[in-house]
Amino acid sequence: MQIESPCIGVCALDENDVCMGCFRTADDITEWSIYSDAEKAEANRVAAERAVDAGMTF
């Protein structure tokens, strides 16, 4: 199973270093290529929570 990046091509970080497009942190984005599938899944889960908290659907 390969975990897909949630990147939607809207790459802009807010004041907390969270992308306003995919809701991953700058660290998650830069480390994505070396993350294990479990780490990617967790990053996506947390990003989805951030999106919901921001009133966005993910």
N, CA and C atoms as an extended XYZ file, in Angstrom:
174
Properties=species:S:1:pos:R:3:atomname:S:1:resname:S:1:resid:I:1 pbc="F F F"
N         0.851       -1.183        0.000 N   MET     1
C         0.000        0.000        0.000 CA  MET     1
C         0.891        1.239        0.000 C   MET     1
N         0.620        2.150       -0.922 N   GLN     2
C         1.370        3.392       -0.978 CA  GLN     2
C         0.463        4.524       -0.519 C   GLN     2
N         0.961        5.323        0.413 N   ILE     3
C         0.202        6.455        0.934 CA  ILE     3
C         0.453        7.656        0.030 C   ILE     3
N        -0.602        8.233       -0.501 N   GLU     4
C        -0.502        9.374       -1.397 CA  GLU     4
C        -0.311       10.676       -0.615 C   GLU     4
N         0.440       11.576       -1.200 N   SER     5
C         0.582       12.917       -0.645 CA  SER     5
C        -0.736       13.661       -0.831 C   SER     5
N        -1.158       14.426        0.172 N   PRO     6
C        -2.395       15.189        0.040 CA  PRO     6
C        -2.196       16.534       -0.661 C   PRO     6
N        -1.014       16.773       -1.195 N   CYS     7
C        -0.707       18.047       -1.843 CA  CYS     7
C        -1.708       18.329       -2.960 C   CYS     7
N        -2.237       19.564       -2.966 N   ILE     8
C        -3.156       19.983       -4.025 CA  ILE     8
C        -2.564       21.120       -4.848 C   ILE     8
N        -1.274       21.398       -4.642 N   GLY     9
C        -0.603       22.427       -5.417 CA  GLY     9
C        -0.829       23.843       -4.938 C   GLY     9
N        -1.405       23.997       -3.757 N   VAL    10
C        -1.595       25.313       -3.143 CA  VAL    10
C        -0.591       25.379       -2.000 C   VAL    10
N         0.614       25.767       -2.334 N   CYS    11
C         1.721       25.682       -1.383 CA  CYS    11
C         2.006       27.045       -0.755 C   CYS    11
N         1.410       27.280        0.390 N   ALA    12
C         1.625       28.520        1.132 CA  ALA    12
C         1.515       28.202        2.611 C   ALA    12
N         2.545       28.541        3.354 N   LEU    13
C         2.557       28.263        4.791 CA  LEU    13
C         1.961       29.425        5.566 C   LEU    13
N         1.202       29.096        6.608 N   ASP    14
C         0.673       30.134        7.486 CA  ASP    14
C         1.713       30.468        8.556 C   ASP    14
N         1.339       31.276        9.519 N   GLU    15
C         2.270       31.715       10.564 CA  GLU    15
C         2.726       30.582       11.481 C   GLU    15
N         2.040       29.430       11.419 N   ASN    16
C         2.417       28.262       12.216 CA  ASN    16
C         3.168       27.218       11.391 C   ASN    16
N         3.611       27.585       10.195 N   ASP    17
C         4.293       26.670        9.271 CA  ASP    17
C         3.431       25.485        8.870 C   ASP    17
N         2.133       25.737        8.694 N   VAL    18
C         1.188       24.727        8.209 CA  VAL    18
C         0.729       25.170        6.823 C   VAL    18
N         0.782       24.255        5.873 N   CYS    19
C         0.370       24.567        4.508 CA  CYS    19
C        -1.131       24.831        4.456 C   CYS    19
N        -1.514       25.903        3.806 N   MET    20
C        -2.925       26.258        3.699 CA  MET    20
C        -3.644       25.454        2.616 C   MET    20
N        -2.899       24.640        1.873 N   GLY    21
C        -3.514       23.783        0.855 CA  GLY    21
C        -3.770       22.377        1.350 C   GLY    21
N        -2.734       21.760        1.946 N   CYS    22
C        -2.870       20.361        2.373 CA  CYS    22
C        -2.902       20.185        3.892 C   CYS    22
N        -2.627       21.250        4.625 N   PHE    23
C        -2.673       21.270        6.089 CA  PHE    23
C        -1.611       20.410        6.767 C   PHE    23
N        -0.556       20.062        6.008 N   ARG    24
C         0.584       19.411        6.636 CA  ARG    24
C         1.541       20.483        7.137 C   ARG    24
N         2.373       20.111        8.106 N   THR    25
C         3.386       21.046        8.581 CA  THR    25
C         4.533       21.099        7.577 C   THR    25
N         5.349       22.131        7.693 N   ALA    26
C         6.529       22.250        6.834 CA  ALA    26
C         7.424       21.027        7.018 C   ALA    26
N         7.564       20.560        8.250 N   ASP    27
C         8.374       19.359        8.501 CA  ASP    27
C         7.790       18.139        7.802 C   ASP    27
N         6.465       17.968        7.873 N   ASP    28
C         5.832       16.834        7.189 CA  ASP    28
C         6.088       16.898        5.684 C   ASP    28
N         6.021       18.082        5.125 N   ILE    29
C         6.212       18.238        3.686 CA  ILE    29
C         7.652       17.909        3.298 C   ILE    29
N         8.605       18.452        4.036 N   THR    30
C        10.003       18.245        3.666 CA  THR    30
C        10.485       16.826        3.954 C   THR    30
N         9.899       16.170        4.936 N   GLU    31
C        10.321       14.818        5.296 CA  GLU    31
C         9.499       13.725        4.617 C   GLU    31
N         8.476       14.097        3.848 N   TRP    32
C         7.530       13.149        3.268 CA  TRP    32
C         8.226       11.993        2.558 C   TRP    32
N         9.251       12.285        1.786 N   SER    33
C         9.884       11.249        0.972 CA  SER    33
C        10.620       10.188        1.797 C   SER    33
N        10.925       10.504        3.051 N   ILE    34
C        11.599        9.512        3.892 CA  ILE    34
C        10.686        8.947        4.983 C   ILE    34
N         9.462        9.448        5.060 N   TYR    35
C         8.497        8.910        6.024 CA  TYR    35
C         8.129        7.471        5.659 C   TYR    35
N         7.900        6.667        6.678 N   SER    36
C         7.335        5.331        6.469 CA  SER    36
C         5.855        5.498        6.120 C   SER    36
N         5.229        4.436        5.656 N   ASP    37
C         3.791        4.506        5.376 CA  ASP    37
C         3.002        4.867        6.629 C   ASP    37
N         3.417        4.358        7.775 N   ALA    38
C         2.724        4.684        9.031 CA  ALA    38
C         2.859        6.174        9.353 C   ALA    38
N         4.035        6.737        9.132 N   GLU    39
C         4.240        8.165        9.388 CA  GLU    39
C         3.432        9.016        8.409 C   GLU    39
N         3.361        8.587        7.162 N   LYS    40
C         2.562        9.308        6.168 CA  LYS    40
C         1.078        9.271        6.535 C   LYS    40
N         0.611        8.101        6.936 N   ALA    41
C        -0.793        7.964        7.323 CA  ALA    41
C        -1.111        8.859        8.515 C   ALA    41
N        -0.210        8.914        9.475 N   GLU    42
C        -0.421        9.770       10.656 CA  GLU    42
C        -0.391       11.244       10.261 C   GLU    42
N         0.542       11.628        9.407 N   ALA    43
C         0.603       13.022        8.950 CA  ALA    43
C        -0.690       13.395        8.230 C   ALA    43
N        -1.216       12.499        7.410 N   ASN    44
C        -2.476       12.755        6.712 CA  ASN    44
C        -3.647       12.847        7.681 C   ASN    44
N        -3.647       12.011        8.698 N   ARG    45
C        -4.732       12.029        9.690 CA  ARG    45
C        -4.740       13.364       10.425 C   ARG    45
N        -3.572       13.804       10.873 N   VAL    46
C        -3.479       15.058       11.615 CA  VAL    46
C        -3.801       16.242       10.694 C   VAL    46
N        -3.347       16.176        9.453 N   ALA    47
C        -3.652       17.242        8.494 CA  ALA    47
C        -5.160       17.344        8.266 C   ALA    47
N        -5.831       16.203        8.175 N   ALA    48
C        -7.283       16.203        7.994 CA  ALA    48
C        -7.978       16.835        9.193 C   ALA    48
N        -7.475       16.579       10.392 N   GLU    49
C        -8.038       17.214       11.594 CA  GLU    49
C        -7.850       18.731       11.530 C   GLU    49
N        -6.674       19.174       11.093 N   ARG    50
C        -6.430       20.614       10.961 CA  ARG    50
C        -7.392       21.236        9.955 C   ARG    50
N        -7.624       20.525        8.853 N   ALA    51
C        -8.536       21.027        7.826 CA  ALA    51
C        -9.941       21.186        8.384 C   ALA    51
N       -10.407       20.188        9.123 N   VAL    52
C       -11.734       20.261        9.732 CA  VAL    52
C       -11.806       21.420       10.724 C   VAL    52
N       -10.767       21.564       11.544 N   ASP    53
C       -10.723       22.660       12.518 CA  ASP    53
C       -10.762       24.017       11.830 C   ASP    53
N       -10.217       24.091       10.608 N   ALA    54
C       -10.195       25.347        9.846 CA  ALA    54
C       -11.482       25.537        9.030 C   ALA    54
N       -12.407       24.572        9.136 N   GLY    55
C       -13.665       24.675        8.428 CA  GLY    55
C       -13.590       24.205        6.982 C   GLY    55
N       -12.547       23.447        6.662 N   MET    56
C       -12.370       22.951        5.301 CA  MET    56
C       -12.704       21.456        5.272 C   MET    56
N       -13.095       20.980        4.114 N   THR    57
C       -13.249       19.540        3.931 CA  THR    57
C       -11.954       19.021        3.362 C   THR    57
N       -11.624       17.801        3.682 N   PHE    58
C       -10.325       17.247        3.296 CA  PHE    58
C       -10.509       15.920        2.627 C   PHE    58
